[in-house]
């Protein structure tokens, strides 16, 4: 073990990994699992890597061909049993970090923007905004240049609510106002 912290041994690291995997909203890559697990000074990279591999080997986690880790039923059962073995402060930090990650994932899944080139050389920009209830906005625009398409998709990713609000305000304003 590297430094001083609440995580005392590899078993604690495994409990921590299962605790995190049980709370993320979708499978995550190694780098994200590592970032979310580094919430205690006693965890080091090599112990973490070994524990993660062992959890896959024992069937607590799965590793997809695309490199994403997900918890199994066996992992969920053991996580529920063992989560109180983790220090309360470690669980609080994990919950905070996982909540932020889950918000980021939900946002990524709710805001979509893409573009493709048409046969005539122009570009079609596709923008979509969803919430928990369904689709709020689906918009396709034609633009003449790729740099414009890139700018629109980037700007929409940053502030989709602004476009949605502006579009509603424009469509609902009085003819005189």
N, C-alpha and C positions, 0 to 999 in steps of 0.2 A: 504494500500500500504506500502511496506517495506521501501525502502530507497529513496534517491533523484535521480531523473532521468526524462526523457522526457515522460514516460508513466504515465499518471495522474490518470486513473481510469480503472475499469474493461472493459469498452467499448474499450479503447485503447488496452487492452490486447487481446480482441476479434479481433480487426482489425489486430493486429500483427500476431495472429495465422492464420487468413485467408490469410494474405499477404504471410506467409511462405508456407502454404498448397497449395497456387496457384502456387508456384514456384518449389516445389520439383518434381522430375521426376517420382516418384512412391510413393504409400502409405508408411507411416512411423509409427513406434511404438511410444508409449507415451514418452519413454525416449529420443528419438531423437527430437520429437516435443518440449519437455522441454528444451533440450540443445540448440536448435536453437532459442528458444524464450527468453532465458536468456541473451539477448544482451543489457539490460538496467537495471540499479541498482534499479529501482523502482518496479520490478516484483518479486513477491514471489511465492513460490511453491503452496500455498493453493489457492491464487487468480487464478493462472494459471490453476490449476486442475479444479476449479469450472467453469471457463470460457470455458475450453475445453469441459467439459460435457454439458454445456448449448448450445454450438455450435452444438453438436451432437443432442441434444434434439430438437433444432429448425430446423434441416435439412440442416445446412450449411456444416456440415462434416458428413462423415459416419465412423462407427467403425466396422471393419470386425470381424468375429469370431476369427481370428488369432491375433487380437489386433492391427490392422493397421488403421491409420487415413488417410482419403482421402477427398478432397474437392468435393462438389457437384456443379451442375450448379448454384443453388441458392447462394452458397458460392462464386463462381467465380464472379457472377454479383455484389454481395455486396462488394467483395474485390476490384474490379476495381473502384467502386464508392468511397470507403472509404480509399484507400491506401494513398492518399495525406494528410489524417488527421494524419498520423504518422509523427513524426519528421524526417527530412531528414537524420540526423545522425543515427537514429535507422534503417531506411531503408537501408542505406549504410552498416551498420554492418550486418544486416540480409542478404543482397545480397551476401556479402563476405562469410558468414557462409553457406548459402544455396548452393552457387556455389561450395564450397569445398565438401559439402555433396553429391551433384549431381555428382561430379567427382568420388568420392568414389563409389557411386552406379553404375555408368557407368563402372568403372573398374571391379567391382565385376561381372557385367553381361558380360563383354568382356573376362575375364580370368577365365577359368574353369579347375579344376583339381579334379580328383577323382580316387579311386582304388577299386577293388573288388577281392575277393579271387576266384580262379578257383577250379574246382573239384579235380585237382591233387596237390593242396596245394600251387601252385605258385600264383602270383598276377598279374592282368592286371591293368596298370596305364593308365588313359585316360586324355589327355591334349588337351585343345582347346583354341585358341586365335582368337578373332574377332575384327573387327572395325566397323565403321558406314556403310561400304560397304558390309560386310559379313564376312565369315570365312577366316582367314589367315592361320591357322594351325590347323590340327586335327591329333593327334598322339596317338597311342596305343603301349605300351611297356609291355613286360613280364619281371617281376623281381621275383627272388626266395624267397624273404623274405618281411614281412610286414614293417619292419623298413626301408627298402630301398624304398618301395612304399610311405610311409609317407614322407620321406626325399625329394623324387622327387616332390611330389605334393606341398609340402611347398615351395621348392626352385622355382618351376615354378610360383607359385602365387606371389612370391617376384619380380622376374625378367623374365617375359615371353619374353620380347623383346630381351634379351640376348641370349636365346635359339634360337629364331627365326633367329636372325642375324648370330649366329654361324652356324646354320644348313644351311642357305643360302650360307654363305661363304664356307663351306665345300663342298657343292654340286656344287658350281660354280667355284671352283679353278681348275686351269690347272693341268693336270696329273704330269707335271714336278715340279710345284710350290707347 
